[in-house]
Amino acid sequence: MKRYILLNPGPVNVSPRVQQALLRGDLCHREEEFSDLLVAIRTKLLRAFVPRDYTAVPVSGSGTLAVEAMVSSAMPEGRKLLVINNGVYGERMLHMAEAHRIPTVELRYNWTERPDLSQIESTLQADSTIHAVALVHHETTTGLLNLVNEVGAITRRAGRWLLLDAVSALASEELDMVRDGIDLCACTANKCIQGLPGVSFVLVSNAAMVAMQQYPQRSLYLHLPLHWEAQERRSIPFTPSVQAWYALDEALDELLEETVAKRIQRYHAAAHLLRDGFARLGLKSLLPPDLQSHSLTSLLLPEGMTYPLLHDGLKERGFVIYEGQGKLQTGVFRVANMGHLTLDDFRQFLTALEAILS
């Protein structure tokens, strides 16, 4: 099968080590060997991302499952969730809350702008029934990076929780769970952690987990305290995607060897190389530089170029890009720099892109 360089925002190219981990063998999840794997993954997640006062809850499923588990588990009866909506994934958290009959307050912004911090603060001050704020760190709709530290400071001052969707940001953007006041953080294996689809996780402050055990159980499979209580006993409530867990275990070893700080530096270097190349080719970014993440760039399609023509030409040359979402579907294409890729991979991509555009 032909190897493609995946420049879509997940699933990503993974290393031979991670691929090889899939072959560790079949394993029953009720055996001690799986219990050891579970403990290892939870321990490595905490080593990588949060040094103290948190617990890790891995679950089988996509990043969307982790986000929905976070939203549905973190809300007490009758309290509201304030959803910051400036992209498809903020909108998705709003729909998750509504599906679980959680009362919501929405602050909606254009997809190319960050939320108004003063409006978030005044909204919390005006409504004491708001329990938590839901925010997307990196909106892959556009590549926009929201200001987690500033929103976390607001929620902390107001005595509310911060629920963070970091699905496409963790391990590519600087984040400090304690400093930034994050109570729950949802992520997935198959983006910047460079594992494979099929397993995700939520990092939860110990204090939040204690409180959540008293909150309504709105779902069987998605209820985080149910998973956590089993995992604390070295068990798991439902059948996991064992091979994907093997791959995550290996990907976490790679991450810890590289270090999170150097992974972030590598992604930043790739983003800068690509954006310099885009500028040289005359392509225009959807966002100004100060709003952009370091793992995805949204670009305006040049005049006379359609997305299918660009996509198919690049795929013939071994590169896969991504179209825009929603109202941006026809005028924007996206290039991610996540995964087990080198600067030479990105240079080859720019060469292919130049050939098609010219």
C-alpha positions as CSV (number, residue, x, y, z in Angstrom):
1,M,0.0,0.0,0.0
2,K,1.3,3.5,-0.9
3,R,2.5,5.6,2.0
4,Y,0.9,9.0,2.3
5,I,2.2,11.9,4.3
6,L,-0.9,12.9,6.2
7,L,-1.3,16.7,6.5
8,N,-4.9,16.4,7.8
9,P,-5.4,17.1,11.5
10,G,-5.7,13.4,12.6
11,P,-5.3,10.6,12.3
12,V,-1.6,11.3,11.8
13,N,1.4,9.4,10.6
14,V,2.9,7.4,13.4
15,S,6.4,5.9,13.9
16,P,7.4,2.3,13.1
17,R,7.6,1.7,16.8
18,V,4.0,2.7,17.4
19,Q,2.9,0.5,14.4
20,Q,4.9,-2.4,15.7
21,A,3.1,-2.1,19.1
22,L,-0.1,-3.3,17.4
23,L,1.6,-6.7,17.1
24,R,2.2,-7.3,20.8
25,G,-0.4,-10.0,20.7
26,D,-4.0,-10.6,21.7
27,L,-4.9,-9.9,25.3
28,C,-7.9,-10.3,27.5
29,H,-8.7,-7.1,29.3
30,R,-9.5,-9.1,32.5
31,E,-6.0,-10.4,32.9
32,E,-3.2,-8.9,35.0
33,E,-1.2,-8.0,31.9
34,F,-3.9,-5.5,30.8
35,S,-4.1,-4.1,34.3
36,D,-0.4,-3.4,34.1
37,L,-0.9,-1.7,30.7
38,L,-3.7,0.4,32.2
39,V,-1.5,1.5,35.1
40,A,1.4,2.3,32.8
41,I,-0.7,4.5,30.5
42,R,-2.3,6.4,33.3
43,T,1.1,6.9,35.0
44,K,2.8,8.1,31.7
45,L,-0.1,10.5,31.0
46,L,0.4,12.2,34.3
47,R,4.2,12.2,33.9
48,A,3.9,13.9,30.5
49,F,1.2,16.5,31.2
50,V,0.5,17.2,34.9
51,P,2.8,16.6,37.9
52,R,0.4,16.6,40.8
53,D,-3.2,16.8,42.0
54,Y,-4.7,15.2,38.9
55,T,-5.8,11.8,37.7
56,A,-5.9,10.3,34.2
57,V,-9.0,8.5,32.8
58,P,-8.3,6.7,29.4
59,V,-11.4,5.5,27.5
60,S,-11.8,3.6,24.3
61,G,-13.2,5.9,21.6
62,S,-12.4,9.0,19.6
63,G,-11.5,12.4,21.0
64,T,-15.1,13.4,20.6
65,L,-16.1,10.6,23.0
66,A,-13.6,12.0,25.6
67,V,-15.0,15.5,25.2
68,E,-18.6,14.3,25.6
69,A,-17.6,12.2,28.6
70,M,-16.1,15.4,30.1
71,V,-19.2,17.6,29.4
72,S,-21.7,15.0,30.5
73,S,-19.9,14.0,33.7
74,A,-18.8,17.4,35.0
75,M,-22.1,19.1,35.6
76,P,-24.3,19.0,38.8
77,E,-28.0,18.9,38.5
78,G,-29.7,22.2,37.5
79,R,-26.4,24.2,37.0
80,K,-25.5,25.7,33.6
81,L,-22.6,25.3,31.3
82,L,-21.2,28.4,29.6
83,V,-20.0,27.4,26.2
84,I,-17.5,29.5,24.3
85,N,-18.4,29.0,20.6
86,N,-16.0,30.2,17.9
87,G,-15.8,27.2,15.7
88,V,-17.2,23.8,14.9
89,Y,-15.8,22.2,18.0
90,G,-17.2,24.8,20.4
91,E,-20.6,24.2,18.6
92,R,-20.1,20.5,19.1
93,M,-19.7,20.9,22.9
94,L,-22.9,23.0,22.9
95,H,-24.8,20.2,21.2
96,M,-23.3,17.6,23.6
97,A,-24.6,19.6,26.6
98,E,-28.0,19.9,25.0
99,A,-28.2,16.2,24.2
100,H,-27.6,15.5,27.9
101,R,-30.3,18.0,28.9
102,I,-27.7,20.3,30.6
103,P,-28.8,23.9,30.7
104,T,-26.4,26.1,28.7
105,V,-25.4,29.7,28.1
106,E,-23.6,30.4,24.8
107,L,-21.2,33.1,23.9
108,R,-20.8,32.9,20.1
109,Y,-18.1,34.6,18.1
110,N,-16.9,34.7,14.5
111,W,-14.7,31.7,13.6
112,T,-11.8,34.0,13.0
113,E,-11.8,35.8,16.3
114,R,-11.0,34.9,19.9
115,P,-13.7,35.3,22.6
116,D,-14.1,38.6,24.5
117,L,-12.5,37.9,27.9
118,S,-14.4,40.8,29.6
119,Q,-17.7,39.3,28.3
120,I,-16.9,35.9,29.7
121,E,-16.1,37.5,33.1
122,S,-19.2,39.7,33.1
123,T,-21.4,36.7,32.1
124,L,-20.1,34.7,35.1
125,Q,-20.6,37.6,37.4
126,A,-24.2,38.0,36.2
127,D,-25.3,34.4,36.5
128,S,-24.4,32.5,39.7
129,T,-26.0,29.3,38.3
130,I,-23.2,28.8,35.8
131,H,-21.0,26.0,37.1
132,A,-18.4,25.6,34.4
133,V,-17.0,27.2,31.2
134,A,-16.3,24.9,28.2
135,L,-13.6,26.1,25.8
136,V,-11.7,24.6,22.8
137,H,-8.0,25.2,23.1
138,H,-7.2,24.8,19.4
139,E,-10.1,25.2,17.0
140,T,-9.1,23.1,14.1
141,T,-12.0,24.6,12.1
142,T,-9.6,27.5,11.3
143,G,-6.4,26.8,13.3
144,L,-7.3,29.5,15.8
145,L,-5.7,29.2,19.3
146,N,-7.8,30.4,22.2
147,L,-6.3,32.0,25.3
148,V,-6.6,29.2,27.9
149,N,-4.5,30.9,30.6
150,E,-6.6,34.1,30.5
151,V,-9.9,32.2,30.5
152,G,-8.6,29.9,33.3
153,A,-7.7,33.0,35.4
154,I,-11.3,34.3,35.0
155,T,-12.9,31.0,35.9
156,R,-10.7,30.6,38.9
157,R,-11.5,34.1,40.2
158,A,-15.2,33.4,39.7
159,G,-15.0,30.0,41.5
160,R,-16.1,28.1,38.4
161,W,-14.7,25.1,36.6
162,L,-12.9,25.2,33.2
163,L,-13.5,22.3,30.9
164,L,-11.0,22.2,28.1
165,D,-11.1,20.5,24.7
166,A,-7.4,20.0,24.0
167,V,-7.9,17.3,21.5
168,S,-5.7,18.9,18.8
169,A,-3.6,21.0,21.1
170,L,-2.1,18.8,23.8
171,A,1.6,18.1,23.1
172,S,1.7,20.8,20.4
173,E,0.9,24.0,22.5
174,E,2.3,25.1,25.8
175,L,-0.2,24.2,28.5
176,D,0.1,24.0,32.3
177,M,-2.9,22.4,33.9
178,V,-2.3,23.8,37.4
179,R,-1.2,27.3,36.3
180,D,-4.0,27.6,33.8
181,G,-6.8,26.5,36.2
182,I,-8.0,23.6,34.1
183,D,-10.4,21.3,36.0
184,L,-10.9,18.7,33.2
185,C,-9.0,18.4,29.9
186,A,-10.0,16.0,27.1
187,C,-7.6,14.7,24.5
188,T,-7.0,11.9,22.1
189,A,-4.1,9.5,21.2
190,N,-4.2,10.1,17.4
191,K,-3.2,13.7,17.0
192,C,-0.2,15.4,18.6
193,I,0.6,12.5,20.9
194,Q,1.1,10.5,17.7
195,G,-0.8,7.3,18.7
196,L,-3.6,5.6,16.8
197,P,-7.3,6.1,16.7
198,G,-9.4,4.2,19.2
199,V,-8.4,5.6,22.6
200,S,-8.7,9.0,24.2
201,F,-8.5,10.3,27.8
202,V,-9.6,13.0,30.2
203,L,-7.2,14.6,32.7
204,V,-9.2,15.5,35.8
205,S,-8.2,17.4,38.9
206,N,-8.5,15.2,42.1
207,A,-10.9,17.8,43.6
208,A,-13.2,17.7,40.5
209,M,-13.2,13.9,40.5
210,V,-14.4,13.8,44.2
211,A,-17.2,16.3,43.4
212,M,-18.2,14.5,40.2
213,Q,-18.9,11.3,42.1
214,Q,-22.0,13.0,43.5
215,Y,-23.2,14.4,40.1
216,P,-25.9,12.8,38.0
217,Q,-24.9,9.8,35.9
218,R,-26.3,11.0,32.5
219,S,-24.8,8.1,30.5
220,L,-23.5,4.6,31.3
221,Y,-20.5,4.4,29.0
222,L,-19.6,8.1,29.2
223,H,-19.7,8.5,33.0
224,L,-16.1,9.4,34.0
225,P,-16.4,8.4,37.7
226,L,-17.5,4.9,36.6
227,H,-14.3,4.5,34.6
228,W,-12.1,6.1,37.2
229,E,-13.5,3.9,40.1
230,A,-12.8,0.8,38.0
231,Q,-9.3,2.0,37.0
232,E,-8.4,2.8,40.5
233,R,-8.9,-1.0,41.1
234,R,-6.7,-1.8,38.1
235,S,-9.8,-2.8,36.1
236,I,-12.0,-1.3,33.4
237,P,-15.8,-1.3,33.1
238,F,-16.1,-2.1,29.3
239,T,-14.1,-3.9,26.7
240,P,-11.2,-1.7,25.5
241,S,-9.6,-1.4,22.0
242,V,-6.6,-3.3,23.4
243,Q,-4.3,-2.8,20.4
244,A,-4.9,0.9,20.3
245,W,-4.0,1.0,23.9
246,Y,-0.7,-0.8,23.1
247,A,0.0,1.9,20.5
248,L,-0.8,4.7,23.0
249,D,1.6,3.2,25.5
250,E,4.4,3.2,22.9
251,A,3.5,6.7,21.7
252,L,3.7,7.9,25.3
253,D,7.2,6.3,25.7
254,E,8.3,8.2,22.5
255,L,6.8,11.4,23.9
256,L,8.5,11.1,27.2
257,E,11.8,10.3,25.5
258,E,11.5,13.4,23.2
259,T,9.9,15.4,26.1
260,V,6.8,17.5,25.7
261,A,8.8,20.7,25.5
262,K,10.8,19.4,22.5
263,R,7.7,18.0,20.8
264,I,6.2,21.5,21.0
265,Q,9.4,23.0,19.6
266,R,9.4,20.5,16.7
267,Y,5.8,21.4,15.8
268,H,6.6,25.1,16.0
269,A,9.6,24.7,13.7
270,A,7.4,22.8,11.2
271,A,4.7,25.5,11.3
272,H,7.2,28.2,10.7
273,L,8.8,26.4,7.8
274,L,5.4,25.8,6.2
275,R,4.2,29.3,6.6
276,D,7.4,30.7,5.2
277,G,6.8,28.5,2.2
278,F,3.2,29.5,1.8
279,A,4.1,33.1,1.8
280,R,6.8,32.5,-0.8
281,L,4.1,30.8,-3.0
282,G,1.7,33.8,-2.6
283,L,-0.8,31.9,-0.5
284,K,-2.9,33.8,2.1
285,S,-3.6,32.6,5.5
286,L,-7.2,32.8,6.9
287,L,-5.9,34.0,10.2
288,P,-3.2,36.6,11.2
289,P,-0.1,35.1,12.7
290,D,-0.9,36.1,16.3
291,L,-4.1,33.9,16.3
292,Q,-2.6,30.8,14.7
293,S,-1.9,27.5,16.4
294,H,1.4,25.7,15.7
295,S,-0.1,22.5,14.3
296,L,-2.5,23.7,11.5
297,T,-2.7,26.5,8.9
298,S,-5.9,27.5,7.1
299,L,-5.2,28.9,3.7
300,L,-7.4,30.7,1.1
301,L,-7.8,28.8,-2.1
302,P,-6.1,30.7,-4.9
303,E,-8.3,32.2,-7.6
304,G,-9.0,29.6,-10.3
305,M,-8.1,26.7,-8.0
306,T,-10.7,24.3,-6.6
307,Y,-10.2,22.1,-3.6
308,P,-10.7,18.8,-5.4
309,L,-8.1,19.8,-8.0
310,L,-5.6,20.7,-5.3
311,H,-6.4,17.7,-3.2
312,D,-6.2,15.2,-6.0
313,G,-3.0,16.6,-7.4
314,L,-1.3,16.5,-4.0
315,K,-2.6,13.0,-3.3
316,E,-1.1,11.7,-6.6
317,R,2.2,13.0,-5.2
318,G,1.7,11.3,-1.8
319,F,0.3,14.1,0.3
320,V,-3.2,14.4,1.9
321,I,-4.6,17.8,2.9
322,Y,-7.9,18.8,4.4
323,E,-10.8,20.9,3.1
324,G,-12.5,23.7,5.1
325,Q,-15.5,23.0,7.3
326,G,-19.0,24.4,7.2
327,K,-19.2,27.8,5.6
328,L,-15.5,27.6,4.8
329,Q,-15.7,24.4,2.9
330,T,-15.4,25.9,-0.6
331,G,-12.9,28.7,0.0
332,V,-10.3,27.3,2.4
333,F,-8.0,24.3,2.6
334,R,-6.1,23.2,5.7
335,V,-2.6,21.9,6.2
336,A,-1.7,20.3,9.5
337,N,1.8,19.5,10.7
338,M,1.0,16.9,13.3
339,G,2.4,13.4,13.5
340,H,5.7,11.6,13.0
341,L,7.0,13.8,10.2
342,T,10.3,15.6,9.5
343,L,11.1,19.0,8.1
344,D,12.2,17.2,4.9
345,D,8.7,15.8,4.6
346,F,7.3,19.4,4.7
347,R,9.9,20.7,2.3
348,Q,8.8,17.9,-0.2
349,F,5.2,18.9,0.3
350,L,6.0,22.5,-0.5
351,T,7.7,21.4,-3.7
352,A,4.7,19.4,-4.7
353,L,2.4,22.3,-3.8
354,E,4.4,24.7,-5.9
355,A,4.3,22.4,-8.9
356,I,0.5,22.2,-8.8
357,L,-0.1,25.9,-8.2
358,S,2.2,26.8,-11.1
